[in-house]
């Protein structure tokens, strides 16, 4: 659907890739987690789910003075932050409550798609409701816990994937030679094939290198997810007290000249001869975190990103609009928990003819 949407826009105007990627990732997570897509006016809240999700991500990145200086907690009441958080929380809770009721009602109506005998048609809500009903994990799972898990899936799986796609295409447009090299690889591997399959992605080593280099320069969460020490510890001579909140600056690690040659350059070739990966085993490259707090959705996210980029470069040739040069592309970043481009990425797609 994404490729077809771009193909239809080719003859009339440039493509707003930022908008297209945001819509795409929302729809993917909706289909996987909730069983169907949710668009304008869906749910009891009567609001655009994409807009609601955007407000959630915005609030997650806002600085709440009371978290750091408790006696200034009143500031969030005065500036409206507390009221906005409560409003968005209520709207999101209503939406997720409606989703769960849809699935339960489907079961009550005898919908065979809601039993686990047909695993291929299960969505994440189905699985969570089955876990709740059968008590298979040894302790009860409450309705509020199901909603919290679903919220985790959306906050961790939509904005993040969209960000990587946006920055990857930005860097490819800034570096036409890199884009051409990646296109050659994709088109060579998919020659005489009508479509790109997941198995084809394993052969696309340069594509993987491009994604790794994008994650190095533009980590999904620049400060990762905050940690909190569970006991007193001494690390490299420093006393770390129990309860200390720790931020890991993945952005600075990825650009450290002591760890990387020419760290400010976009150079995917550095990963072609390196075993460094993003799964948390190499601490100089941890865009997904590491250890028990590492992202559990790495495989899902990376496969999605690979498939989208491979198809974009297989079916289209890309340029910047109005004769803009790659070196002149505005790279200003937005402010937030997940870092996006401050200005949308707009490009011109030309259908590729073999």
C-alpha positions, 0 to 999 in steps of 0.5 A: 500500500505504501509503494502504491501510494508513492507510485500514484503521487509520482506524476503529480507532486513530490512525496512527503516521506515523513508523513508516509512513514508515520502513517505506515508504521502506525498501520503496521503496529495496528495490524499486528497488535490490534488486528486492524488499522485505525484511522480518522475518527475511530474508537470512542474518543472520535479522534484520529489515532495517529494524532493521539499517539503523537501527543503521547510521544510528545508528553513522554519527551516533555520535561516535568520540573517536579520530577527533578525539583519536587517543590516545583511540581506546581509548575506543571499544574500552572502551565497545563501539563498535568491537565493535558497529560490527564486528558490524553491519558483518558482518551488513550484509555478509552481507545484501548478499552474499545479495542479490547471490547471489540476482541471480547465481543468477537469471542462472545459471538463465537468468532473462531478467529479468537481461539489459539487453534489458528495461530496464523490469525492471532493479533497481540490482543488475542494472545494477551486475552488468552493469557488472561483467560487461561492464566498460563503465566502463573499469576493473573493479568489485569485489564489495566496491564493489557492496556499498558502492554499495548501502549508499550508496543505502540510507543516503542514500535511506531515513532522509533521505526518511522524515525529510522526510515526518515533518517535513512532516506535523508542520508541516502538523498544526501549521498547519491553515490551511496544510494546508487550502490544500495540500489544496485545491490537490491536490484541485482538480488531481486532481478527477475523477481516480481516482489521482494521477500524477507529471505532476499533481505539476508543477502543485502549486506550493504542495505544492512550496513546503511541501516547500521550507519543510520542508527550510529549517527541517528540513534532512535532514542539518543539517551536510551531508556533511563535506568535506575540503580537497584543497589549502591555501587562503585563504577570506575571510582565513582560512588553510585547510590541506590535509586540513582537515575542513569542516562546513557548517551547513545548519540555521543557514543556513536560519534565518539572519535575514540571509538569511530574513524571520521565519526561525523561522516556517513560511511556505511562501508565501515560496517562491511568489514566489521562484526559490530552489531546492534544487538547489545554485545558491542557497547560502542554501538547500542541504539537498541540498548543492551542487557535485560532492558534492551529492546525486545522488538529488534528483529521485528523493527529491523526486518520492517525497515529493511523491507521498506528501504529495499522496496523504495530503492527497488521500485523508484529513483529518488531526487530532491525537489526543485534542484536542491543538492544533498549537501544543502538538505536541512538536517535540523533535529526536532526536540523530543524523546525520539529525534525526528527531522524538524522539517518533513522530508520531501523527495521526488520519486521516479518509477524505475524501468528495468 
